[in-house]
């Protein structure tokens, strides 16, 4: 009898569960259909925003919509299969509460997508683990400085809200049957069982161009996967044997250098050839020349003499024509965080960037430190906060003589004003005027080594008096109806900032020309990276392409060189030049990754270099004329064009080289094995 009662109880319970499921199923189906309609409408909103803000071609609409079938439907199926039982339970418990929760979740999904679309419009890629690359204070500063809720932004935010409201109204008129709802549940369960969202996103199948994948992928899903992958990833432990094998491989690739210690795999005897001396006369007094480094925020070659149709840096163009000019120069990172270590120390980036705050900075050679030992007075002038991205840490580590920035201790009021105006820092003209005043007031001894890092050509692309420069940008393309001209007209503020900064640099040069020591001064001009907005979506190598200009009254003749060079090559080139021509003392050994600048006039690529993205990922490697990007192989052609190259053997070799170099990079930076401790006695005058 007890058995019969228990059986009847179980049967009654199962019947109740069945009734609850049948009763809740149509409501669950309505929720799924609303989410599907919402996803489709969000796709249209996303494309409209990209079209008007980034001039994405109409033809890309199909790419954006394809993501609805590749990603959105699968995401919705996965979510609602997992949430089915809680949904049935809550629907039975309190239908009104269930609806409030569902609409709240869909509303949150809509707002999150809108914010991620805003991020996409700023950097032309989805949000990923880059949030872990910065401290909370740096993230907050970035948001405050870069985000402007303009009228246009509000319009697009409202557009997403309208999409959510439209899906809600659609839900009201839907009346799915139990049978139809059962079919929907079956299809959802089947999709959930057969496919996995993470594997599909990671594979990028169906898209030849990585930029098309970025357009198609579900923004929320991509961000979630990248962040969870990052937080769950275990740091790989590399064996000592593999490090030694990688070191011997690196030595074989640089057989002109004398490496000698496997514990310090990048360390070699400092005998690099002087390549710059042939282009310069000696200084009038025989003393070491002064140096002025100008690093322009986001200066890509498309904005300079490389674009004869539209140039937004006419002054820098004129300097390039009078100096040594390398249009095919490469930065080493996607953002500013890597430029100072690369240019002045030619160091590997390690796991998270060389100047990363989480890791004690490895002992290293640097042009800054070595020149101070040779009597140089070193200065850094910047209109922002130098502590951002470890810049100040790097400079202090190399005993910089002075830093001029808007540090919190010196100018709290200035920082508050900048936050109110959504600025990263003071305008370039103000920064340069302040630097000139400081130099005039406190005359530094010769020789000097000045570094200027500009800022105005960074988002949000605003400065006082921008209207007059916007008009100049519009005048340049007034009668042109091309796609390029339309981009300029629609983003006149961006191009105006380059015209403005170019004029500010003209004033800086005018100041140095008034100095008696101008004739003994060498100027080095480059970009920290290429502005993301003008990157070619089909050629990802271009995002590292910046001009390199060396100008001086000491030059014997100008020269235009098409050879591929790198920021890594600057420090070893100047070290060899000063050592050979001015008997400066430098350490007997160094770890520089670069080599003497290639002065070949015709195009040639002999670089071996890794690149670090803004999110600190390492995915790219070049070896001579081959370029590995996103597990695909390309040939590097003149003008830094690239062509897809199908060769599995070469691709595997490049992937192995990428892994070996990165293992050396992490090993040396994390374990402080870039150089051995040195003393003044170890420095030499040997030529």
PALO-877964 format. One line per 2 residues: their letters; for each residue x, y, z of C-alpha. Coordinates in Angstrom, 3 decimals, always signed. Layout:
N
A) X Y Z | ...
// end
This chain:
687
XX) +0.000 +0.000 +0.000 | +2.834 +2.390 +0.803
XX) +4.367 +1.590 -2.566 | +1.082 +2.434 -4.293
XX) +0.822 +5.741 -2.408 | +4.385 +6.702 -3.263
XX) +3.799 +5.851 -6.918 | +0.638 +7.929 -7.001
XX) +2.486 +10.831 -5.364 | +5.294 +10.671 -7.895
XX) +2.774 +10.427 -10.713 | +0.896 +13.424 -9.386
XX) +4.105 +15.395 -9.012 | +5.187 +14.592 -12.578
XX) +1.732 +15.540 -13.814 | +1.989 +18.858 -11.990
XX) +5.447 +19.525 -13.462 | +4.117 +18.673 -16.912
XX) +1.161 +21.011 -16.484 | +3.477 +23.792 -15.304
XX) +5.781 +23.297 -18.266 | +2.893 +23.220 -20.737
XX) +1.431 +26.345 -19.147 | +4.758 +28.210 -19.144
XX) +5.947 +27.017 -22.548 | +4.068 +29.599 -24.678
XX) +5.280 +32.404 -22.414 | +8.841 +31.067 -22.657
XX) +8.441 +30.928 -26.466 | +7.257 +34.553 -26.522
XX) +10.351 +35.545 -24.554 | +12.641 +33.681 -26.943
XX) +10.977 +35.236 -29.983 | +11.229 +38.691 -28.407
XX) +14.939 +38.155 -27.771 | +15.437 +36.990 -31.371
XX) +13.587 +40.015 -32.772 | +15.524 +42.293 -30.424
XX) +18.843 +40.811 -31.582 | +17.924 +41.393 -35.207
XX) +16.888 +44.998 -34.556 | +20.071 +45.608 -32.568
XX) +22.038 +44.422 -35.607 | +20.410 +47.157 -37.673
XX) +21.084 +49.755 -34.993 | +24.721 +48.675 -34.821
XX) +25.157 +48.950 -38.576 | +23.435 +52.348 -38.757
XX) +25.752 +53.701 -36.067 | +28.852 +52.306 -37.776
XX) +27.709 +53.631 -41.148 | +27.194 +57.181 -39.941
XX) +30.054 +57.378 -37.470 | +32.737 +55.276 -39.179
XX) +31.503 +55.374 -42.785 | +31.174 +51.599 -42.965
XX) +30.073 +50.808 -46.513 | +26.478 +49.775 -47.204
XX) +27.820 +46.482 -48.563 | +28.908 +45.573 -45.028
XX) +25.257 +45.355 -43.929 | +25.190 +41.726 -45.040
XX) +28.293 +41.027 -42.956 | +26.700 +42.594 -39.875
XX) +23.426 +40.719 -40.406 | +25.225 +37.419 -41.008
XX) +26.260 +37.500 -37.369 | +22.592 +37.179 -36.451
XX) +22.577 +33.655 -37.874 | +26.140 +32.737 -36.832
XX) +26.081 +34.035 -33.271 | +22.856 +35.660 -32.053
XX) +20.518 +32.715 -32.653 | +22.943 +30.292 -31.026
XX) +23.471 +32.633 -28.069 | +19.722 +32.985 -27.509
XX) +19.196 +29.226 -27.834 | +21.942 +28.527 -25.291
XX) +20.711 +31.083 -22.782 | +17.076 +30.089 -22.917
XX) +17.748 +26.343 -22.763 | +19.857 +26.864 -19.630
XX) +17.271 +29.232 -18.151 | +14.219 +27.125 -19.079
XX) +13.666 +25.384 -15.715 | +14.184 +28.561 -13.609
XX) +11.836 +30.334 -16.029 | +9.087 +27.697 -15.548
XX) +9.499 +27.832 -11.766 | +9.356 +31.619 -11.610
XX) +6.449 +31.763 -14.041 | +4.450 +29.493 -11.712
XX) +5.514 +31.405 -8.628 | +4.897 +34.958 -9.906
XX) +4.235 +35.677 -13.586 | +4.489 +39.453 -13.104
XX) +7.830 +39.197 -11.328 | +9.039 +36.881 -14.070
XX) +8.125 +39.410 -16.748 | +9.810 +42.263 -14.882
XX) +13.009 +40.219 -14.562 | +12.925 +39.166 -18.228
XX) +12.375 +42.692 -19.529 | +15.041 +43.982 -17.162
XX) +17.547 +41.443 -18.498 | +16.681 +42.223 -22.134
XX) +16.882 +45.940 -21.390 | +20.281 +45.472 -19.751
XX) +21.429 +43.446 -22.765 | +20.295 +46.288 -25.049
XX) +22.071 +49.001 -23.050 | +25.230 +46.872 -22.765
XX) +25.259 +46.337 -26.520 | +24.802 +50.074 -27.074
XX) +27.766 +50.861 -24.813 | +29.900 +48.225 -26.517
XX) +28.934 +49.727 -29.881 | +30.108 +53.102 -28.559
XX) +33.429 +51.485 -27.640 | +33.634 +49.911 -31.095
XX) +33.171 +53.313 -32.729 | +36.086 +54.649 -30.682
XX) +38.641 +51.896 -31.374 | +37.193 +49.954 -34.354
XX) +37.173 +46.642 -32.513 | +35.082 +44.929 -29.810
XX) +35.916 +45.275 -26.140 | +38.093 +42.469 -24.773
XX) +40.479 +41.793 -21.893 | +42.040 +45.217 -22.329
XX) +40.182 +46.224 -19.151 | +42.778 +44.223 -17.195
XX) +45.700 +46.074 -18.779 | +45.040 +49.218 -16.750
XX) +44.552 +50.075 -13.116 | +41.065 +51.144 -11.930
XX) +42.270 +54.745 -11.782 | +43.605 +54.556 -15.345
XX) +40.357 +53.006 -16.568 | +38.358 +55.773 -14.950
XX) +40.622 +58.424 -16.477 | +40.208 +56.777 -19.878
XX) +36.423 +56.747 -19.640 | +36.244 +60.349 -18.443
XX) +38.670 +61.624 -21.096 | +37.442 +59.598 -24.052
XX) +33.685 +59.538 -23.540 | +31.556 +62.407 -24.725
XX) +27.801 +61.966 -24.534 | +27.039 +64.265 -27.405
XX) +23.698 +64.751 -29.117 | +24.687 +62.117 -31.693
XX) +25.553 +59.608 -28.958 | +22.214 +60.173 -27.262
XX) +20.379 +59.686 -30.565 | +21.974 +56.286 -31.108
XX) +21.352 +55.283 -27.497 | +17.690 +56.144 -28.004
XX) +17.710 +54.086 -31.199 | +18.723 +50.987 -29.232
XX) +16.033 +51.679 -26.660 | +13.486 +51.947 -29.473
XX) +14.669 +48.524 -30.682 | +13.980 +47.069 -27.241
XX) +10.555 +48.726 -27.048 | +9.660 +47.478 -30.543
XX) +10.536 +43.919 -29.529 | +8.398 +44.323 -26.406
XX) +5.431 +45.487 -28.472 | +6.001 +42.540 -30.815
XX) +5.865 +40.230 -27.808 | +2.431 +41.617 -26.919
XX) +0.881 +40.497 -30.223 | +2.485 +37.050 -30.319
XX) +0.308 +34.052 -29.461 | +2.419 +30.928 -29.962
XX) +0.706 +27.556 -29.568 | +1.962 +24.819 -27.305
XX) +2.982 +22.800 -30.351 | +4.944 +25.682 -31.880
XX) +6.542 +26.379 -28.509 | +7.541 +22.729 -28.233
XX) +9.174 +22.902 -31.659 | +11.084 +26.006 -30.575
XX) +12.283 +24.257 -27.437 | +13.366 +21.200 -29.436
XX) +15.304 +23.320 -31.928 | +16.935 +25.286 -29.108
XX) +17.981 +22.119 -27.294 | +19.359 +20.652 -30.518
XX) +21.420 +23.789 -31.270 | +22.634 +23.867 -27.679
XX) +23.696 +20.214 -27.851 | +25.431 +20.400 -31.228
XX) +27.212 +23.774 -31.045 | +29.233 +25.702 -28.504
XX) +29.267 +29.491 -28.561 | +32.856 +29.815 -27.398
XX) +34.337 +27.465 -29.993 | +32.409 +29.132 -32.818
XX) +33.551 +32.607 -31.793 | +37.160 +31.506 -31.372
XX) +37.272 +29.796 -34.786 | +36.002 +32.844 -36.747
XX) +34.754 +30.467 -39.443 | +32.925 +32.046 -42.345
XX) +34.939 +35.273 -42.439 | +38.042 +35.806 -44.538
XX) +38.795 +39.230 -43.046 | +39.318 +39.649 -39.326
XX) +37.634 +43.053 -39.602 | +34.501 +41.376 -41.008
XX) +34.483 +39.003 -38.050 | +34.600 +42.005 -35.716
XX) +31.540 +43.432 -37.494 | +29.607 +40.171 -37.363
XX) +30.382 +38.789 -33.931 | +27.925 +39.368 -31.112
XX) +29.550 +42.169 -29.134 | +28.350 +40.998 -25.716
XX) +29.304 +37.381 -26.391 | +32.761 +38.336 -27.691
XX) +33.510 +40.504 -24.664 | +32.312 +37.805 -22.261
XX) +34.425 +35.103 -23.912 | +37.583 +37.218 -24.063
XX) +37.318 +38.284 -20.429 | +36.529 +34.792 -19.102
XX) +39.301 +33.233 -21.192 | +41.739 +35.762 -19.784
XX) +40.717 +35.271 -16.156 | +40.730 +31.471 -16.417
XX) +43.969 +31.112 -18.365 | +46.900 +29.544 -16.555
XX) +50.301 +31.121 -17.033 | +52.397 +28.722 -19.052
XX) +55.534 +27.431 -17.392 | +58.286 +27.103 -19.950
XX) +61.135 +24.695 -19.261 | +64.720 +25.862 -19.090
XX) +65.559 +23.558 -21.987 | +62.971 +25.215 -24.244
XX) +64.316 +28.648 -23.248 | +67.834 +27.581 -24.201
XX) +66.602 +26.175 -27.501 | +64.760 +29.418 -28.197
XX) +67.878 +31.430 -27.312 | +70.032 +29.427 -29.703
XX) +67.424 +29.963 -32.419 | +67.494 +33.726 -31.778
XX) +71.274 +33.767 -31.900 | +71.222 +31.970 -35.235
XX) +68.905 +34.656 -36.618 | +71.339 +37.406 -35.554
XX) +74.690 +35.806 -36.336 | +76.423 +39.164 -36.827
XX) +76.250 +39.705 -33.065 | +78.286 +37.972 -30.375
XX) +75.901 +36.400 -27.869 | +77.485 +34.408 -25.089
XX) +75.213 +33.637 -22.114 | +72.078 +31.472 -22.330
XX) +70.844 +32.873 -19.024 | +70.749 +36.324 -20.680
XX) +69.610 +35.357 -24.194 | +69.372 +38.882 -25.637
XX) +72.693 +40.115 -24.234 | +75.504 +40.642 -26.767
XX) +78.771 +42.518 -27.132 | +78.064 +46.091 -28.157
XX) +79.716 +46.239 -31.584 | +76.833 +47.449 -33.778
XX) +77.897 +49.260 -36.936 | +77.506 +53.038 -37.179
XX) +75.194 +53.686 -40.135 | +74.186 +57.306 -39.435
XX) +77.640 +58.889 -39.311 | +77.925 +59.033 -43.114
XX) +74.966 +61.420 -43.276 | +76.140 +63.977 -40.697
XX) +78.808 +66.612 -40.425 | +80.449 +66.902 -37.030
XX) +79.253 +69.607 -34.656 | +80.832 +73.047 -34.951
XX) +82.452 +72.800 -31.523 | +83.260 +69.093 -31.668
XX) +81.024 +68.369 -28.690 | +78.181 +65.865 -28.661
XX) +75.050 +66.994 -30.526 | +71.792 +67.841 -28.794
XX) +68.751 +65.670 -29.461 | +65.069 +66.571 -29.656
XX) +62.658 +63.644 -29.887 | +59.110 +64.389 -30.995
XX) +56.653 +61.503 -30.621 | +53.303 +62.414 -32.169
XX) +50.190 +60.685 -30.866 | +48.587 +58.526 -33.557
XX) +50.800 +59.734 -36.408 | +50.328 +57.272 -39.247
XX) +52.029 +57.731 -42.602 | +48.656 +58.144 -44.361
XX) +48.393 +61.532 -42.669 | +51.790 +62.696 -43.924
XX) +53.730 +62.763 -47.184 | +52.575 +59.235 -47.962
XX) +49.235 +60.733 -49.019 | +49.943 +63.306 -51.757
XX) +46.239 +64.032 -52.176 | +45.554 +65.047 -48.579
XX) +48.206 +65.833 -46.034 | +47.292 +67.109 -42.611
XX) +50.881 +67.644 -41.492 | +52.335 +70.114 -44.029
XX) +55.111 +71.224 -41.694 | +56.243 +67.675 -40.922
XX) +56.085 +66.975 -44.661 | +58.592 +69.750 -45.279
XX) +60.881 +68.411 -42.546 | +60.693 +64.907 -44.027
XX) +61.763 +66.227 -47.426 | +64.806 +67.901 -45.858
XX) +65.888 +65.017 -43.651 | +66.346 +61.283 -43.501
XX) +62.914 +59.786 -44.037 | +61.691 +56.214 -43.556
XX) +57.993 +55.921 -44.490 | +58.009 +52.179 -43.730
XX) +58.805 +52.412 -40.046 | +56.972 +50.129 -37.599
XX) +55.963 +50.755 -34.025 | +56.010 +47.779 -31.666
XX) +52.659 +48.111 -29.931 | +49.140 +49.099 -30.867
XX) +48.993 +51.917 -28.311 | +51.253 +54.432 -26.572
XX) +52.269 +52.178 -23.666 | +55.122 +50.607 -25.654
XX) +56.722 +53.556 -27.402 | +59.145 +54.802 -24.721
XX) +60.634 +51.357 -23.903 | +60.913 +50.513 -27.622
XX) +62.453 +53.792 -28.814 | +64.833 +54.426 -25.942
XX) +65.649 +50.937 -24.670 | +64.800 +48.512 -27.513
XX) +63.483 +46.000 -24.992 | +61.018 +43.109 -25.346
XX) +57.493 +43.686 -24.051 | +57.291 +40.652 -21.784
XX) +53.918 +39.252 -20.786 | +51.963 +42.470 -20.190
XX) +54.199 +45.238 -21.511 | +57.686 +46.186 -20.369
XX) +56.619 +49.040 -18.080 | +53.684 +47.111 -16.613
XX) +53.004 +48.134 -13.051 | +52.352 +44.557 -11.857
XX) +55.910 +43.397 -12.510 | +59.083 +45.024 -11.157
XX) +60.829 +46.586 -14.123 | +63.769 +44.536 -15.348
XX) +67.220 +46.092 -15.291 | +68.055 +47.242 -18.788
XX) +70.255 +49.383 -20.984 | +68.730 +52.557 -22.366
XX) +69.744 +55.512 -24.451 | +68.410 +57.820 -21.716
XX) +70.511 +56.390 -18.932 | +73.642 +55.970 -21.036
XX) +73.532 +59.533 -22.352 | +73.140 +60.940 -18.857
XX) +76.332 +59.084 -17.975 | +77.887 +60.973 -20.894
XX) +76.829 +64.389 -19.569 | +73.430 +64.839 -21.235
XX) +70.583 +66.649 -19.476 | +67.405 +64.689 -20.222
XX) +63.863 +66.106 -20.208 | +60.376 +64.757 -20.898
XX) +57.549 +67.143 -21.846 | +53.976 +65.880 -21.899
XX) +50.554 +67.497 -21.648 | +48.945 +64.553 -19.853
XX) +49.687 +62.535 -16.749 | +53.038 +60.788 -17.193
XX) +52.169 +58.049 -14.713 | +49.652 +56.574 -17.176
XX) +50.651 +53.145 -18.583 | +53.918 +53.088 -16.663
XX) +55.556 +55.929 -18.611 | +56.791 +57.751 -15.531
XX) +58.058 +54.511 -13.992 | +60.149 +53.882 -17.093
XX) +61.523 +57.426 -17.127 | +62.351 +57.417 -13.411
XX) +64.007 +54.031 -13.753 | +66.275 +55.631 -16.341
XX) +67.017 +58.619 -14.113 | +65.406 +61.279 -16.318
XX) +66.580 +64.736 -15.274 | +63.144 +66.380 -15.380
XX) +59.523 +65.531 -16.216 | +56.977 +68.183 -17.129
XX) +53.407 +66.872 -17.089 | +50.111 +67.503 -15.296
XX) +50.870 +65.265 -12.336 | +48.238 +65.328 -9.584
XX) +50.676 +66.770 -7.068 | +51.530 +69.770 -9.253
XX) +48.249 +70.712 -10.919 | +45.155 +69.249 -9.276
XX) +43.000 +72.097 -10.557 | +44.169 +71.488 -14.113
XX) +43.234 +67.815 -13.911 | +39.761 +68.632 -12.573
XX) +39.235 +71.105 -15.419 | +40.324 +68.506 -17.972
XX) +37.906 +65.937 -16.568 | +35.076 +68.431 -16.822
XX) +35.983 +69.107 -20.472 | +36.616 +65.417 -21.295
XX) +40.297 +65.895 -22.146 | +43.311 +63.653 -21.726
XX) +45.527 +66.620 -21.118 | +46.263 +70.200 -22.068
XX) +46.338 +71.180 -25.743 | +49.640 +70.652 -27.546
XX) +50.267 +74.369 -28.047 | +49.898 +74.950 -24.308
XX) +52.205 +72.025 -23.538 | +54.830 +73.279 -25.994
XX) +54.586 +76.893 -24.761 | +55.041 +75.648 -21.176
XX) +58.053 +73.592 -22.196 | +59.630 +76.552 -24.002
XX) +59.060 +78.791 -20.987 | +60.656 +76.233 -18.715
XX) +63.682 +75.875 -21.001 | +64.087 +79.654 -21.267
XX) +63.724 +80.166 -17.541 | +66.019 +77.336 -16.505
XX) +68.739 +77.065 -19.123 | +69.844 +73.447 -19.082
XX) +73.481 +72.649 -19.794 | +74.520 +71.249 -23.172
XX) +74.272 +68.684 -24.450 | +70.557 +68.176 -23.863
XX) +68.156 +65.384 -24.766 | +64.537 +66.607 -24.972
XX) +61.517 +64.340 -25.474 | +58.095 +65.699 -26.464
XX) +55.044 +63.425 -26.463 | +51.999 +65.126 -27.990
XX) +48.405 +64.404 -27.004 | +45.808 +66.465 -28.878
XX) +45.506 +63.930 -31.713 | +43.984 +61.489 -29.238
XX) +40.255 +61.025 -28.777 | +38.058 +62.905 -28.000
XX) +39.807 +65.071 -30.671 | +38.965 +68.469 -29.237
XX) +40.958 +71.593 -28.485 | +40.283 +75.281 -27.986
XX) +39.716 +77.008 -31.323 | +39.071 +73.812 -33.274
XX) +36.562 +75.502 -35.620 | +39.175 +77.314 -37.706
XX) +41.168 +74.131 -38.255 | +38.015 +72.205 -39.131
XX) +37.386 +74.753 -41.851 | +40.881 +74.182 -43.246
XX) +40.205 +70.432 -43.341 | +36.922 +71.035 -45.174
XX) +38.575 +73.392 -47.663 | +41.072 +70.692 -48.611
XX) +38.326 +68.412 -49.916 | +35.620 +70.908 -50.840
XX) +35.161 +69.786 -54.466 | +36.029 +66.117 -53.947
XX) +33.210 +63.554 -53.856 | +35.384 +60.506 -53.174
XX) +34.905 +58.172 -50.222 | +38.080 +59.513 -48.606
XX) +36.798 +63.083 -48.861 | +33.497 +62.084 -47.276
XX) +35.346 +60.545 -44.358 | +37.264 +63.777 -43.857
XX) +34.082 +65.844 -43.949 | +32.287 +63.573 -41.501
XX) +35.256 +63.534 -39.117 | +36.603 +67.015 -39.597
XX) +37.415 +67.298 -35.880 | +39.867 +64.377 -36.079
XX) +41.748 +65.783 -39.043 | +41.659 +69.262 -37.526
XX) +43.667 +67.989 -34.554 | +46.508 +66.915 -36.849
XX) +46.571 +70.295 -38.562 | +46.653 +71.897 -35.126
XX) +49.433 +69.691 -33.740 | +51.449 +70.167 -36.929
XX) +51.256 +73.930 -36.442 | +52.235 +73.569 -32.778
XX) +55.327 +71.614 -33.849 | +56.156 +74.354 -36.345
XX) +56.245 +76.792 -33.423 | +58.448 +74.399 -31.466
XX) +60.952 +74.299 -34.325 | +60.893 +78.088 -34.564
XX) +61.919 +78.237 -30.920 | +64.850 +75.871 -31.396
XX) +65.942 +77.861 -34.453 | +66.382 +80.924 -32.248
XX) +68.894 +79.072 -30.099 | +72.594 +79.280 -30.844
XX) +72.911 +75.516 -30.403 | +70.304 +74.796 -33.105
XX) +73.057 +74.077 -35.636 | +74.283 +71.270 -33.362
XX) +70.859 +69.713 -32.734 | +69.380 +66.518 -34.197
XX) +65.594 +66.075 -34.345 | +63.990 +62.625 -34.385
XX) +60.271 +62.556 -35.223 | +57.938 +59.566 -35.240
XX) +54.476 +58.439 -34.182 | +53.748 +56.303 -31.154
XX) +51.376 +54.199 -33.275 | +48.992 +54.715 -36.144
XX) +45.582 +56.195 -35.369 | +43.051 +53.347 -35.381
XX) +40.530 +55.414 -37.317 | +42.638 +55.508 -40.492
XX) +43.772 +51.886 -40.341 | +43.160 +49.672 -43.346
XX) +40.841 +46.857 -42.246 | +42.346 +44.563 -44.886
XX) +45.950 +45.217 -43.863 | +46.555 +44.878 -40.147
XX) +50.275 +45.542 -40.439 | +49.383 +49.142 -41.258
XX) +48.226 +49.818 -37.706 | +51.906 +49.842 -36.718
XX) +53.074 +51.933 -39.682 | +54.435 +55.311 -38.561
XX) +56.885 +57.656 -40.280 | +60.419 +58.095 -38.984
XX) +62.168 +61.397 -39.712 | +65.654 +62.462 -38.659
XX) +66.384 +66.128 -39.387 | +69.306 +68.353 -38.470
XX) +71.339 +71.308 -39.764 | +74.224 +68.844 -39.470
XX) +72.844 +66.676 -42.278 | +74.913 +66.546 -45.446
XX) +71.971 +65.640 -47.670 | +68.381 +64.419 -47.429
XX) +67.547 +60.806 -48.192 | +64.263 +58.926 -48.672
XX) +64.517 +55.236 -47.749 | +61.855 +52.607 -48.444
XX) +63.476 +49.898 -46.306 | +61.469 +48.587 -43.377
XX) +62.764 +49.827 -40.026 | +61.423 +49.819 -36.486
XX) +61.286 +51.821 -33.278 | +63.583 +49.122 -31.954
XX) +66.333 +50.334 -34.335 | +66.581 +53.894 -33.014
XX) +68.499 +53.306 -29.769 | +71.186 +51.015 -31.242
XX) +71.641 +53.363 -34.221 | +72.189 +56.468 -32.083
XX) +74.383 +54.531 -29.669 | +76.678 +53.442 -32.500
XX) +76.666 +56.941 -34.011 | +77.712 +58.655 -30.769
XX) +80.209 +55.953 -29.898 | +81.915 +56.134 -33.280
XX) +81.854 +59.902 -33.920 | +82.008 +61.437 -30.444
XX) +83.763 +58.777 -28.355 | +80.866 +58.493 -25.938
XX) +81.142 +55.720 -23.387 | +78.592 +52.916 -23.457
XX) +78.377 +49.538 -21.713 | +80.379 +46.764 -23.335
XX) +77.247 +44.639 -23.588 | +73.640 +45.432 -24.406
XX) +70.343 +43.659 -25.160 | +68.887 +45.838 -27.920
XX) +66.407 +43.960 -30.089 | +66.827 +46.350 -32.990
XX) +69.843 +46.911 -35.156 | +71.297 +49.790 -37.140
XX) +68.684 +51.496 -39.288 | +68.501 +50.076 -42.801
XX) +69.321 +52.904 -45.237 | +68.470 +51.008 -48.415
XX) +66.599 +53.274 -50.822 | +64.501 +50.523 -52.407
XX) +61.942 +48.499 -50.487 | +63.386 +45.639 -48.463
XX) +62.137 +43.932 -45.305 | +64.683 +42.254 -43.034
XX) +62.966 +42.738 -39.687 | +62.262 +40.062 -37.087
XX) +59.750 +41.571 -34.709 | +56.820 +40.763 -32.484
XX) +53.874 +43.119 -31.869 | +51.692 +43.652 -28.811
XX) +48.038 +44.649 -29.029 | +46.364 +47.122 -26.698
XX) +44.896 +44.205 -24.723 | +48.501 +42.963 -24.291
XX) +47.914 +39.921 -26.493 | +50.723 +38.691 -28.756
XX) +49.372 +37.466 -32.090 | +51.633 +38.982 -34.753
XX) +55.175 +38.357 -35.921 | +57.199 +39.407 -38.945
XX) +60.284 +37.653 -40.251 | +61.790 +39.333 -43.290
XX) +59.024 +39.428 -45.898 | +56.572 +37.181 -44.015
XX) +53.863 +38.430 -41.658 | +51.883 +36.181 -39.312
XX) +48.554 +37.615 -38.234 | +45.678 +35.802 -36.533
XX) +47.168 +32.426 -37.532 | +47.230 +33.445 -41.181
XX) +50.349 +34.072 -43.261 | +50.935 +37.070 -45.521
XX) +53.691 +38.323 -47.804 | +54.941 +41.852 -47.111
XX) +55.047 +43.838 -50.334 | +56.366 +47.327 -51.177
XX) +54.507 +50.174 -49.481 | +53.834 +47.687 -46.655
XX) +50.985 +46.135 -48.597 | +50.270 +42.531 -47.661
XX) +49.075 +39.550 -49.673 | +47.662 +36.342 -48.277
XX) +50.175 +33.530 -48.668 | +49.101 +29.890 -48.598
XX) +52.020 +27.853 -47.317 | +51.292 +25.583 -44.361
XX) +54.942 +24.714 -43.729 | +55.991 +28.359 -43.571
XX) +52.980 +29.243 -41.436 | +53.857 +26.565 -38.904
XX) +57.452 +27.758 -38.826 | +56.305 +31.347 -38.208
XX) +53.998 +30.202 -35.409 | +56.861 +28.343 -33.774
XX) +59.110 +31.404 -34.068 | +56.415 +33.585 -32.534
XX) +56.123 +31.194 -29.601 | +59.903 +30.978 -29.140
XX) +60.428 +34.714 -29.210 | +57.586 +35.349 -26.781
XX) +58.958 +32.738 -24.395 | +62.298 +34.583 -24.427
XX) +60.500 +37.892 -23.975 | +58.568 +36.712 -20.919
XX) +61.565 +34.877 -19.464 | +63.915 +37.852 -19.648
XX) +61.452 +40.527 -18.497 | +59.758 +38.578 -15.702
XX) +63.000 +37.153 -14.310 | +65.218 +40.206 -14.782
XX) +67.506 +38.504 -17.285 | +67.919 +41.288 -19.824
XX) +71.374 +42.317 -18.665 | +73.891 +41.573 -15.980
XX) +74.649 +44.192 -13.330 | +77.238 +46.602 -14.752
XX) +79.622 +49.132 -13.297 | +81.290 +52.214 -14.698
XX) +84.480 +50.235 -15.099 | +82.807 +48.086 -17.705
XX) +82.123 +51.056 -19.986 | +84.425 +51.532 -22.908
XX) +85.428 +53.956 -25.611 | +86.179 +51.168 -28.054
X) +85.067 +51.821 -31.606
// end
